[in-house]
Amino acid sequence: MAFEVIQSIVEAEKQAETMKAEAFSKAEQEKEAARKQAEQLLMEAREEAKQQGQNQVKEAVESTRGDTEAIKLAAQQACAQVEQQAAAKKQQAVQAVIGKVVGNHGKC
C-alpha cells in the first residue's frame, strides 16, 4: 500500500510538472501573440499618423491657394502697371539720350 501511495505521489508530481510546462508554453505563446498584436497596433498608429499629417499638409496647401492666387494676380497687375509707366516714359528717355548724344541744338 505504501508503494501505491508513493507511486500516486510520483504520478501527481509528473502531472504537475506536465501541467506546469504546458502553462509555461501557453503563457509564452500568449506573450508572443500579444507582442505581435502590439507591433501591429503600433504600425497602424504610425500609418494613421502619417496619413493625418499628409492630410493636414494638403488642407493647408488648399486653404492658402486663394491667398497665393491673389498675390500672383496683384504681382501681375503691378508688373503691368510698371510696364505701362515705362512705356509712357520711353519717349522721354529716348529724347533725353538723343539730347545728350547729339546736343541740345542738334549739333555734334
C-alpha positions, 0 to 999 in steps of 0.5 A, a space after each residue: 500500500 505504501 508503494 501505491 501511495 508513493 507511486 500516486 505521489 510520483 504520478 501527481 508530481 509528473 502531472 504537475 510538472 506536465 501541467 506546469 510546462 504546458 502553462 509555461 508554453 501557453 503563457 509564452 505563446 500568449 506573450 508572443 501573440 500579444 507582442 505581435 498584436 502590439 507591433 501591429 497596433 503600433 504600425 497602424 498608429 504610425 500609418 494613421 499618423 502619417 496619413 493625418 499629417 499628409 492630410 493636414 499638409 494638403 488642407 493647408 496647401 488648399 486653404 492658402 491657394 486663394 491667398 497665393 492666387 491673389 498675390 500672383 494676380 496683384 504681382 501681375 497687375 503691378 508688373 503691368 502697371 510698371 510696364 505701362 509707366 515705362 512705356 509712357 516714359 520711353 519717349 522721354 528717355 529716348 529724347 533725353 539720350 538723343 539730347 545728350 548724344 547729339 546736343 541740345 541744338 542738334 549739333 555734334 
